[in-house]
Amino acid sequence: MTETRGKTDTEKLEFILEALKEKKGKEIVSIDLEKVDNAIWDYFVICHGDSTTQVDALQDAVHRKLKEELKTGAHHIEGTNNSLWVLMDYSDILVHIFLKEKRAFYNLEELWADGRLEHVVDEQ
């Protein structure tokens, strides 16, 4: 488990998942890649929204939550110009927020099937 700016991946992951659940992200999945050879990141987080507006809201929620709670920002954010697939790089955690159709097309869960996949259930 790596540590970035004093916060472990697990702490960051929990805040990311919480932010996505708060904004009603759909079919949230985390993939633990720590034991996958040649994986650059420790975790992938994947979810989708039903509209580009929701994809924007999900991205904003993750960004704000980590900024406010952990005082950390993304190393890089990409895809906000069209919000079909937003990518947020938090060093050891890569967050993928898709529009539903794009998620189905790219099917990252299948691509990274070597990782330990966990479906996140919203308790609300």
C-alpha positions, -999 to +999 in steps of 0.1 A: +000+000+000+016+032-011+013+065+007+009+099-010+011+132+008+005+114+041-027+096+030-028+059+021-045+046-010-071+030+011-081+064+026-082+080-008-102+051-022-128+054+006-133+091-001-135+086-038-161+059-034-181+080-009-181+110-033-194+088-062-221+073-041-232+108-029-238+119-065-255+086-074-227+072-096-240+040-113-225+005-110-194+017-090-166-008-092-131-007-077-104-030-091-074-038-069-044-040-093-016-042-066-008-078-075-011-074-112+022-075-130+031-043-148+001-023-135+010+013-132-018+021-107-028+003-075-065+008-081-090+016-108-124+030-098-150+028-125-186+042-126-209+059-150-235+086-152-267+088-172-259+121-187-229+143-194-242+166-166-240+137-142-206+128-153-195+164-146-211+163-112-194+130-103-160+144-114-166+176-094-177+156-063-145+135-063-123+165-069-140+185-041-141+156-016-104+148-019-094+185-019-115+193+012-110+161+032-075+151+023-060+183+010-049+165-022-056+171-058-055+150-089-022+147-107-041+150-140-078+152-151-088+145-187-120+144-206-139+173-191-143+190-224-170+165-235-177+145-204-181+112-222-152+096-203-135+116-175-102+103-162-088+114-129-052+104-119-046+104-082-011+089-086-019+053-074-056+055-081-071+061-115-108+071-115-128+065-147-162+082-149-181+073-181-212+081-199-231+047-198-227+039-236-189+046-235-184+024-205-201-005-222-180+001-253-146+002-235-155-025-209-125-018-187-137-044-161-131-071-186-097-056-198-084-056-162-100-089-151-067-100-135-073-075-107-096-081-077-129-066-087-153-053-060-188-040-068-196-011-045-231-013-030-248+019-019-262+014+015-287+043+013 
